[in-house]
Amino acid sequence: MRIPPRIVSITALAAALLVGGPVAASAAPAAPAAPVASASHSITAVGEICYSALPSQAHDTLDLIEAGGPYPYPQDGTVFQNREGELPKQSSGYYHEYTVVTPGSDDRGARRIVTGEKNQEDYYTSDHYASFDLVDHGC
């Protein structure tokens, strides 16, 4: 299972991603990150969700990602463009998306895991990219 060091607070991770500085571990609970805006790009705050709070199908998807597939849909593993600007801005090809199966749905549904490889972060969305939560694998 993909369990990189995820004991950093969401605020420290956001600072590292936005500013490029080091990430330091924090024992204190993280305060919600405030939206950050620039002249050319707006980034909204990303929430946080405990791994244990994810639906079981998201666990299955994360296991498939760790194993390198096979994936249930041909779109799985493709580059996620972040057109909505909800995730921290990164270069093209940084993010990849994977389907989280929705029981009873006739199509892929709205649930996804989006990964960022450099920092090995996993984001969960249940509303087709309208919002994201950074997955905390430590809880």
C-alpha positions, -999 to 999 in steps of 0.1 A, spaced: 0 0 0 11 35 -8 19 50 26 43 79 22 50 102 51 16 119 57 20 131 92 24 167 79 -4 191 84 -25 202 54 -12 237 60 24 226 57 17 206 26 -2 235 10 27 258 18 53 235 3 32 230 -28 25 267 -33 58 282 -22 82 253 -29 95 252 7 102 223 29 74 204 46 78 200 84 60 175 106 34 190 129 19 174 160 -7 202 163 -40 198 145 -41 216 112 -62 247 108 -82 248 76 -62 263 48 -75 296 34 -80 301 -3 -50 314 -21 -52 334 -52 -28 348 -77 -32 372 -106 -34 344 -131 -47 314 -112 -70 308 -83 -66 278 -60 -93 270 -35 -86 253 -2 -85 215 -3 -101 196 26 -87 166 43 -103 131 48 -91 102 69 -83 70 49 -107 51 72 -135 75 63 -133 68 26 -159 45 10 -146 9 6 -145 14 -32 -119 41 -27 -98 17 -7 -101 -7 -37 -90 20 -61 -60 29 -40 -50 -7 -38 -52 -9 -76 -31 22 -80 -5 7 -57 -5 -26 -77 -3 -7 -110 -37 -20 -122 -55 -35 -140 -81 -8 -139 -118 -12 -146 -121 18 -170 -98 28 -199 -97 64 -186 -81 53 -153 -45 64 -150 -48 92 -176 -36 127 -169 -59 149 -149 -57 184 -162 -70 203 -131 -90 226 -154 -112 235 -124 -82 248 -105 -93 231 -73 -59 214 -67 -26 231 -63 -12 242 -96 14 218 -110 29 212 -144 10 192 -170 11 155 -164 16 158 -126 -19 146 -117 -35 113 -127 -72 102 -122 -87 69 -113 -124 59 -110 -139 50 -76 -167 26 -85 -201 38 -75 -225 9 -67 -256 10 -88 -242 35 -113 -245 26 -150 -214 47 -158 -182 58 -140 -201 79 -116 -187 111 -100 -162 96 -75 -125 97 -83 -90 94 -68 -65 119 -82 -29 113 -75 1 136 -75 32 115 -79 61 138 -68 47 143 -33 27 110 -35 -5 127 -25 -39 112 -30 -70 134 -34 -106 121 -32 -136 137 -49 -172 125 -46 -186 153 -67 -167 150 -100 -140 175 -93 -161 202 -77 -142 197 -44 -113 176 -32 -101 161 1 -64 152 6 -64 116 19 -47 112 53 -34 77 53 -25 79 90 -60 77 104 
